[in-house]
C-alpha cells in the first residue's frame, strides 16, 4: 500500500512564508492517535539505512518513545535500478522496495527461523528545475548543485517503506518538500564541499549544515522529511503495519 503526498511542481511564489503549504504538514488521524506511544511496543525494529541523517532522526524517535532498534544496510546497486528521467516518486519507491527485499533476503539467509518485526527502508532524491539529483559524483558537481539553490528551490522526494518481516506486507508513503534559499556565498559553497559530508547527500543538499542554515529562507514541509526520515510518516506506517498484523 502506497500513499502519496504533494505535487512535483515547485510553488510559483515563496512570498507567503507564514502559511504552511502542502499536505506534507498535515498529521493523519493514525499518527495523532499514536503520538502518545510507540505503535509497535516490544516488536523488533530495523532501520535499513546507512544515512547519518536518518540514523540521527531514528535515534531521536527511539529516545522520545522508548524503543530499541537495529541498523542494517542493503547491498544493492542503486544506479542499476529505475528511470532517472521521469517520475521521481516511482524511482524512490522502487529503491526503497529493493532495499527492503535485499535486507529481508539477507535476514532469511542467516537463520532457519522466520524473521519477525518491522523493517524501515527509505530512499530520496532532490529535484531542481525538473531534474532528478542524486549524490554528486564530483566536487565540481556538488558546487554546482549547491550554488544553483540560490536561484531555484530544492525539492526532495522521499519514499518511506515499513515491511512486516513475518508476512512480507509493506506500507509506504512518498513525501515532498521544498526548501528556499537566499544567495549562498561562493566561500560557503567551497567550505561545504571541502568538508565533504555533502558528497554523501542527494543533490548535495544538507540543510542541517551550520554553514548553510543562515541562508535558508523557507521550508515547505518538515525538516525531518527533508533530511530523509519524516517522523510522522514513520509513526503512521508502523501503526498501519501493526494494525494489519493483528488481523
C-alpha positions in Angstrom: 0.0 0.0 0.0 1.4 3.4 -1.0 0.2 6.8 -0.1 1.4 9.9 -1.9 1.7 13.5 -0.7 2.4 16.6 -2.6 2.9 17.8 -6.2 6.3 17.7 -8.0 5.8 21.3 -9.4 7.6 23.9 -7.2 5.2 26.5 -5.8 5.3 29.6 -8.0 6.0 32.1 -5.2 7.7 32.0 -1.9 6.3 35.3 -0.7 3.9 34.0 1.9 6.2 32.0 4.3 3.9 32.4 7.3 1.3 29.9 6.0 2.4 26.2 5.8 1.6 24.8 2.4 1.0 21.2 1.3 -0.4 18.1 2.9 3.1 17.1 4.0 2.5 19.3 7.0 -0.8 17.6 7.9 -0.7 14.9 10.5 -3.0 11.9 9.8 -5.5 10.6 12.3 -3.5 7.5 12.6 -0.4 9.5 13.6 -2.4 11.6 16.0 -3.7 8.5 17.8 -0.2 7.0 18.0 1.6 10.2 19.1 1.3 9.3 22.8 3.1 5.9 22.4 5.2 3.9 20.0 2.8 1.8 18.0 5.0 -1.3 17.8 5.7 -1.7 21.5 8.0 -4.7 22.1 8.5 -5.5 18.4 11.8 -5.8 16.7 12.5 -2.7 14.7 15.2 -2.5 12.0 16.3 0.7 10.2 17.7 -0.3 6.8 19.8 2.7 6.1 23.4 3.9 6.4 22.4 7.5 6.2 23.9 9.6 9.1 20.9 11.9 9.0 18.3 9.1 9.1 20.1 7.4 11.9 20.1 10.6 13.9 16.4 11.1 13.4 15.7 7.4 14.3 17.7 7.9 17.4 15.6 10.9 18.4 12.4 8.8 17.8 13.7 5.9 19.9 14.6 8.3 22.7 11.2 10.0 22.5 9.2 6.8 22.5 11.5 4.5 24.5 12.1 1.7 22.0 15.2 -0.1 20.7 16.1 -0.7 17.1 18.8 -2.2 14.9 20.5 -0.7 11.9 21.4 -2.7 8.8 22.3 -1.7 5.2 21.1 -3.1 1.9 23.7 -4.3 -0.6 22.2 -3.2 -3.9 23.4 -1.3 -6.9 21.1 1.7 -6.9 22.3 3.1 -10.2 21.3 -0.1 -12.0 17.7 0.4 -10.9 14.9 2.7 -12.1 14.4 5.5 -14.5 16.0 8.8 -13.6 14.4 10.8 -16.4 10.8 10.7 -15.4 8.8 10.2 -12.2 11.0 10.7 -9.0 8.3 9.2 -6.8 8.4 5.9 -8.8 12.2 5.9 -8.6 12.5 6.4 -4.8 9.6 3.9 -4.2 11.4 1.3 -6.3 14.7 1.8 -4.5 13.1 1.6 -1.0 11.4 -1.6 -2.1 14.6 -3.0 -3.5 16.4 -2.2 -0.2 13.7 -4.0 1.8 13.9 -7.1 -0.4 17.7 -7.3 -0.2 17.6 -6.9 3.6 14.8 -9.5 4.0 16.7 -12.0 1.9 19.9 -11.3 4.0 18.0 -11.9 7.2 16.5 -15.1 5.9 19.9 -16.4 4.9 21.3 -16.0 8.5 18.8 -18.3 10.3 16.3 -21.0 9.6 13.8 -19.3 12.0 11.3 -16.9 10.4 12.1 -13.2 10.8 9.7 -11.1 12.9 9.4 -7.4 13.5 9.2 -4.4 11.2 11.8 -3.1 8.7 12.0 0.6 7.7 13.7 1.4 4.4 13.9 4.7 2.6 15.2 6.5 -0.5 15.3 10.1 -1.5 16.2 12.3 -4.4 16.5 16.0 -4.8 14.6 17.7 -7.6 15.6 21.1 -9.0 14.5 22.7 -12.3 12.5 19.5 -13.1 15.7 17.4 -12.9 16.4 14.5 -10.5 19.6 14.9 -8.5 21.3 12.1 -6.5 24.6 12.1 -4.7 27.1 14.3 -6.5 29.8 12.3 -8.5 32.4 15.1 -8.2 33.3 18.1 -6.2 32.5 20.3 -9.2 29.1 18.8 -9.5 28.4 19.3 -5.7 29.5 23.0 -6.0 27.1 23.5 -9.0 24.3 21.8 -7.1 24.6 24.0 -4.0 25.2 27.2 -5.9 22.0 26.6 -8.0 19.8 26.7 -4.9 20.4 30.4 -4.7 18.2 30.8 -7.8 16.0 27.7 -7.7 14.2 25.9 -4.8 15.5 22.5 -3.8 12.8 19.8 -3.7 13.0 16.5 -2.1 11.0 13.4 -3.0 11.4 10.7 -0.3 10.0 7.2 0.0 9.5 5.5 3.3 8.5 1.8 3.5 7.6 -0.3 6.5 7.7 -4.0 5.9 6.3 -6.7 8.2 9.1 -9.2 8.2 6.8 -12.1 9.1 4.0 -11.5 6.5 6.0 -9.6 3.9 3.3 -7.0 3.7 4.6 -3.4 3.2 3.1 0.0 3.8 4.7 3.0 2.0 4.4 6.7 1.5 6.1 9.4 -0.5 6.8 12.8 1.0 7.5 16.0 -1.0 9.3 19.1 0.4 10.7 22.4 -0.9 13.5 24.5 0.6 14.2 28.1 -0.5 17.5 29.9 -0.1 18.8 33.4 -0.3 22.1 34.0 -2.1 24.6 31.4 -0.9 28.2 32.9 -0.9 30.8 31.2 -3.0 33.1 30.7 0.0 30.3 28.8 1.8 29.8 26.5 -1.1 33.6 25.9 -1.2 33.8 25.2 2.5 30.8 22.7 2.4 32.3 20.8 -0.5 35.8 20.8 1.0 34.4 19.4 4.3 33.0 16.6 2.3 29.8 15.5 4.1 27.6 16.9 1.3 29.1 14.4 -1.1 27.0 11.7 0.7 23.8 13.7 0.3 21.4 13.6 -2.6 21.7 16.9 -4.5 24.5 17.9 -2.1 21.6 19.2 0.0 22.4 19.3 3.7 20.1 21.7 5.4 21.4 20.9 8.9 24.9 22.1 7.9 25.6 25.1 10.1 27.3 26.9 7.2 24.1 26.6 5.1 21.4 27.3 7.7 21.7 31.1 7.7 20.8 31.2 4.0 17.6 29.1 4.3 14.5 31.5 3.9 11.7 29.0 3.9 10.6 25.4 4.2 7.6 23.8 2.6 7.5 20.6 4.6 9.2 19.3 7.7 12.9 19.4 8.4 13.0 15.6 9.2 11.3 14.9 5.8 14.0 17.0 4.1 16.7 15.1 5.9 15.2 11.8 4.7 13.1 10.2 7.6 9.8 12.0 8.3 8.8 11.1 11.9 5.1 11.5 11.3 5.3 9.2 8.3 7.3 6.6 10.2 4.7 6.6 13.0 1.8 6.3 10.6 3.3 3.5 8.6 4.4 1.5 11.6 0.9 1.9 13.1 -0.7 0.7 9.9 1.7 -2.3 9.7 1.0 -3.3 13.3 -2.8 -3.0 12.8 -2.6 -5.2 9.7 -0.6 -7.8 11.6 -3.2 -8.1 14.2 -6.0 -9.1 11.8 
